[in-house]
Amino acid sequence: MSVATDAVSMLADQDEGLYAWYTVNFLLDRLHNISESIATLDLGGGSTQVTFSTADVNTLVGGCVLKSFNYGL
């Protein structure tokens, strides 16, 4: 059996966060009412994703907002 060399790839950070949010809210049966959905935090590796739903269009306008913090550690 042969597998194409492009059959596997790494998830982008944004996709990883979205899939985590969707999975958790699907398993908790909260996708039918978006106002009851819960936020997810995905910590690990070289990135962190915080994913949540919003009805505020101003939150959505910026698309993916990346913020970097330096705590001087």
N, C-alpha and C positions, 0 to 999 in steps of 0.2 A: 504494500500500500504506500502510495506516495503522497506527500503533503506539500503544497505550494510554499515557497519560501516566504511569501507575504501573508500567509494564513494566520500568523500570530503577530500581535503588536502590543505595545505598552499603551495603557489608558492615559489620556491627558488628565491633569489634575481636576479640571472642571467636570469631565465625564465621571471620574471616580466619585466626586462629591454628589453629583446628580443621581448616579446609580445607587449609592448608599441611601440617599434620602428616599428615592422611589421604593426601594426594597423594604426599608423599615416601615414606611407608611402603608405599603401594600400589605405586609404581614400583620400590621395592627389594624387593618381595615379602616384606614383614615383617608383614603384617596377620594371617596365619594363626597366628602365635605372638606374642601381645602382649608377652611377656617379652623378645622380640628386637627390639621396635620401637625406633626412635631418636627423640630429642627434636628439635624444630625451633625455630629462632630466626627471627623475622620482624622485621627492623629497617627502619624507613623511615617517611617521612611524619611524622605526629604521634603515632605509637604504636609500641610494641614488644610482641610476643607471644612468650612462651616456652611451648611446648606439649609435654607428655610424658604417657605412660600411667603409671598407678600401680595397684597392688592394695591399697594402704593406704587403708582407708575414711576415716581421719581427714583425709587429703588431699582427699578428695572431698566431705566434709561441708560445707566452707566454700563450695563452688561456685566461683565466679570470685573469686580473691583478687587484689586490685589493690594494689600497693605503689608508693609514690612516693618517690623519692630525690632529695635536693637536694645536689649535690656542690659548691655554691658557685662554679660556673664563671661 
